[in-house]
Amino acid sequence: MPDAFRLSAFLPYRLAVLSERVSRRLAAEYERSHGLSVAEWRVLVHLSRCGAVSVRDIHICVNLEKPRVSRAVARLEANGLVQKIPGTSDGRLVAISLTEAGTAALAEIVPAALAVEARLRGAVSREDLATFCRVMERMHAVLDDDPQAKPRSRMDLEGLDS
């Protein structure tokens, strides 16, 4: 390994650290107010956008491994925030959907999450933020062209111009 290598200057590491810090900051909000984990939050948000879907659909769209999604769904179901609906043609398949309590929990959490996002966005000018978003898209494009990189989900592609 080259002597000049510094992990703290390595772009993938810096991106991972920033992402983890933001995720943990958001998690502090929904964990404190509703006892939710990152995985549970992502499942709830996905269900609010997509309606009743399978664990597989959630796994593909929220960038979590299937076992984590399954555990999150089980905890959310135990807490009355989601429900499982058996498939009509195959009883082994189930669709997961929000309950009224799940919808209410999200309605309480989203404003705090948006406030964290607003603080982050407010730290830079509109122009710098637009540049940052373009740079992230260029990096995604490199990975989109890399056959060994995991593809982006539909959810990752929504709202790119925001």
JOZI-V830694 format. One record per backbone hydrogen bond with DSSP energy under -0.5 kcal/mol. CO is the residue of the C=O (numbers start at 1). NH is the residue of the N-H. Records with the same first field share a line. If there is no record, write none. Layout:
CO: NH  NH
This chain:
2: 5
6: 9  10
7: 10
9: 11
10: 13  14
11: 15
12: 16
13: 17
14: 18
15: 19
16: 20
17: 21
18: 22
19: 23
20: 24
21: 25
22: 26
23: 27
24: 28
25: 29
26: 29  30
27: 31
28: 32
29: 33
30: 34  36
31: 35
37: 41
38: 42
39: 43
40: 44
41: 45
42: 46
43: 47
44: 48
45: 49
46: 50
47: 51
53: 96
54: 58
55: 59
56: 60
57: 61
58: 62
59: 63  64
65: 69
66: 70
67: 71
68: 72
69: 73
70: 74
71: 75
72: 76
73: 77
74: 78
75: 79
76: 81  82
77: 80
81: 99
83: 97
84: 86
85: 95
90: 87  93
93: 87
95: 85
96: 53
97: 83
99: 103
100: 104
101: 105
102: 106
103: 107
104: 108
105: 109
106: 110
107: 111
109: 112  113
110: 114
111: 115
112: 116
113: 117
114: 118
115: 119
116: 120
117: 121
118: 122
119: 123
120: 123
121: 124
125: 129
126: 130
127: 131
128: 132
129: 133
130: 134
131: 135
132: 136
133: 137
134: 138
135: 139
136: 140
137: 141
138: 142
139: 143
140: 144
141: 145
143: 146
145: 147
146: 149
153: 157
154: 157  158
155: 158
157: 160
159: 162
